[in-house]
């Protein structure tokens, strides 16, 4: 029994040590071609796009690199929320990243979500201090449980770390400068019409609006020009009252904020994009390769006009 | 509490402290109280039903022993068992029976809406009913006397570590231990910890990790490549094994910590070299129960070939039905029954390494095929699943990618897939050691190295969110 007790105690100590090391130092693993660490490694980015999978699937890195002057980087995490985008921006600036122009994802559903880290890659890219701040934020707005804490601090990303040499190579091959280089095809109208809508939410979340504000404040502090960008959604989304209610609220709020600080909003509907072309969409909210290329070209034209 | 293993373990921790503070002779009282609390935490009326069933079977057991005529004994045996089976039938099989009768009537042109009872299945009903039946049958067969102490008997039926998913412990060894008094034994306590660790590894690290993938692909196999259907079938084999044997290990381990010894319920079943060998290794407490109380009473193998075939088939059909109220389980039992009939008796005797590996692989493949019926929602769903697995199978790069994707649905799927493979390899190495290596002829034990590996795996790779047990639904 004594020996078993010693072994179990040893296991506990080892687990605590490994967990501590992971949370502080996993960010130092060889850099991938996406995420915050890859951006920080560049030291300076002329055009930084920060957002959710809307940006991952909705922006073509090929078109951006060709059309915009200077280097481009797309920082996208699944379901990335404004509150965390602000923290990510702050973290990267603190780590010494210089940013010329910042493009922020304007996706109403993330602005309506209660703060939660929806992509654990964020945890893999940051230090313990970031994680503790993120936990405090989540704790403030959610009824968090011990299991949530355990999953975020102890078990999150262990699979990726265990298989890092293979996993990182496989996933990094899908990105260049944070931009997705996979080429997903479009859908048929029948398929897109058969998909269920994403439903309503309980309005915008205070923490997310604070996130937008903080992004603007950081941008002002560091002299960064900011654009809020909405990627196109399939036409059914713009006919959905639940979505449009959120959309209007989010747009009004962000426009209100941009009046205070030098920044601009570019909505998808301002561009001559065909929202009803099923070939341009993978689903109701994500663009296909064709849609991504067309939209990014239109966006760059618009940005050139701005300049 | 009953549906969450971590809460159950916490509850065990509290029980343990009080348990060993009480004098050995009185510890059964604590075990009974803890079991009552545990069961009541799920539902009070379930506890009432189970308590009444247990008291009835205890009473009937006493009568079987008291009467002196064969006719009287048999009468009390039937009188004791029939209400138990009746309760089991009403709660577990009535709706299935009613729907099946309605389907048959519909085929003959007589439309009849099935009568549906909306009843919640009492926790562990299949397990404790079989425990009570074996108790009564053993008294009738003269294998044991009736238990004079109703408290001991209730402790046996309701013993909380085993009420949820077994093992179906026989009364003789359990009650004998209570009569002797429950004592602390260092060796048994250590074995209990090791068993719980092994069980948590199987359940939390492997079964829970595979559950999401299996559920996703089985829910809509048509949306995934044939390769995904093949992978999900194999993964389900491992999920089911790790879930159920993991729970058995935890349940036996919890009993060990409380000073109760139990028989092993699994012995590395996927190392079986034929179907008979498999049933000597899989859910041993159920297969031996069916052998002793169904197969042998039917005549066993000491009858003509035709009757032996009938007995085997009936036993396996009963095994299928025990698992649930669906034709898929009957089909699964039928497949195993027919396969068993054609399996050679001495197939597991001496053979070279290559032949041994071949036999093991073929057996595993057949068992996996059977699990598809076991897992599917209906017989047509099982057939369509198998069609998808065969006709949609290819090893193109796109199909490989799309077959791994259901693990997480995003770009972390490869990491999850590789991690699953790694843990299955670890389990294979551990069990290989148990079957062919150092552990072959030894009592159960986990070496220090394995304890470190499994302990760290549970802590760092355990999937704690999904904590239900597959076999608890049976």
Interface residues (C-beta under 8 A of the other chain):
Chain A: X1 X3 X4 X7 X8 X10 X11 X12 X14 X15 X18 X19 X78 X119 X120 X121 X147 X150 X151 X154 X155 X158 X159 X160 X162 X163 X166 X167 X170 X171 X174
Chain B: X186 X189 X190 X193 X194 X410 X411 X412 X414 X415 X416 X418 X419 X422 X448 X451 X452 X455 X456 X459 X460 X461 X462 X463 X464 X465
